[in-house]
Amino acid sequence: YQYLSRYKRKENLDHFLFIPGRTEGTEKECLKLLLEFCGRHNPSWTELSNFTHFLNFQLSKCEKSVFCSPAVGKDFQGF
């Protein structure tokens, strides 16, 4: 939710890091955003679960990648 909400507001994500335990938005806002970005019309709970697990895995890998670190960010802006 933290990434998707910032992405939707067109904020720069190059220096943003996920903070576990940080509560933002409501459950209703989160579900609405997941439904918007899931890419499926009327997805099942399983499809939403798969989408969130995949997105979380990819974003975790991205945060740990040397190519996506803030130090390299100026050379690969938006990568």
C-alpha positions as CSV (number, residue, x, y, z in Angstrom):
1,Y,0.0,0.0,0.0
2,Q,2.8,2.4,0.9
3,Y,4.4,2.1,-2.6
4,L,1.1,2.0,-4.6
5,S,-0.4,5.0,-2.8
6,R,2.8,7.1,-3.5
7,Y,3.0,5.9,-7.0
8,K,-0.6,6.9,-7.7
9,R,0.2,10.4,-6.3
10,K,3.1,10.5,-8.7
11,E,5.7,10.8,-5.9
12,N,9.3,10.0,-6.5
13,L,9.9,6.5,-5.2
14,D,13.7,6.5,-5.7
15,H,14.4,7.4,-2.1
16,F,11.4,5.7,-0.4
17,L,11.8,2.6,1.7
18,F,9.1,0.5,3.1
19,I,8.7,0.7,6.9
20,P,7.2,-2.4,8.3
21,G,4.5,-1.8,10.9
22,R,3.7,1.7,9.7
23,T,0.0,2.1,9.3
24,E,-1.2,4.3,6.4
25,G,-4.7,4.6,5.1
26,T,-7.7,2.5,6.0
27,E,-8.5,-1.1,5.0
28,K,-11.1,0.2,2.6
29,E,-8.5,2.5,0.9
30,C,-6.0,-0.3,0.7
31,L,-8.5,-2.7,-0.9
32,K,-9.6,0.0,-3.4
33,L,-5.9,0.6,-4.4
34,L,-5.2,-3.1,-4.7
35,L,-8.2,-3.6,-6.9
36,E,-7.2,-0.7,-9.1
37,F,-3.6,-1.9,-9.6
38,C,-4.3,-5.7,-9.7
39,G,-5.0,-5.6,-13.4
40,R,-8.0,-7.9,-13.3
41,H,-11.6,-7.0,-13.5
42,N,-13.4,-8.3,-10.4
43,P,-10.5,-10.4,-9.1
44,S,-10.9,-13.2,-6.6
45,W,-9.3,-13.2,-3.1
46,T,-6.8,-15.7,-4.4
47,E,-5.8,-13.4,-7.3
48,L,-5.5,-10.4,-4.9
49,S,-3.4,-12.5,-2.6
50,N,-1.1,-13.6,-5.4
51,F,-0.8,-10.1,-6.6
52,T,0.2,-8.7,-3.2
53,H,2.6,-11.6,-2.5
54,F,4.3,-11.1,-5.9
55,L,4.4,-7.3,-5.6
56,N,5.8,-7.6,-2.0
57,F,8.5,-10.0,-3.3
58,Q,9.5,-7.8,-6.2
59,L,9.6,-4.6,-4.1
60,S,11.7,-6.3,-1.4
61,K,14.2,-7.5,-4.0
62,C,14.3,-4.0,-5.5
63,E,15.0,-2.4,-2.1
64,K,18.0,-4.7,-1.6
65,S,19.3,-4.3,-5.2
66,V,22.5,-2.3,-5.5
67,F,21.1,-0.9,-8.8
68,C,18.1,0.6,-7.0
69,S,19.9,2.1,-4.0
70,P,19.8,5.9,-3.4
71,A,23.6,6.0,-4.0
72,V,23.2,4.8,-7.5
73,G,19.8,6.4,-8.1
74,K,21.2,9.6,-9.6
75,D,22.7,7.5,-12.4
76,F,19.7,5.2,-12.9
77,Q,16.9,7.7,-12.0
78,G,13.5,6.0,-12.1
79,F,15.0,2.5,-12.6
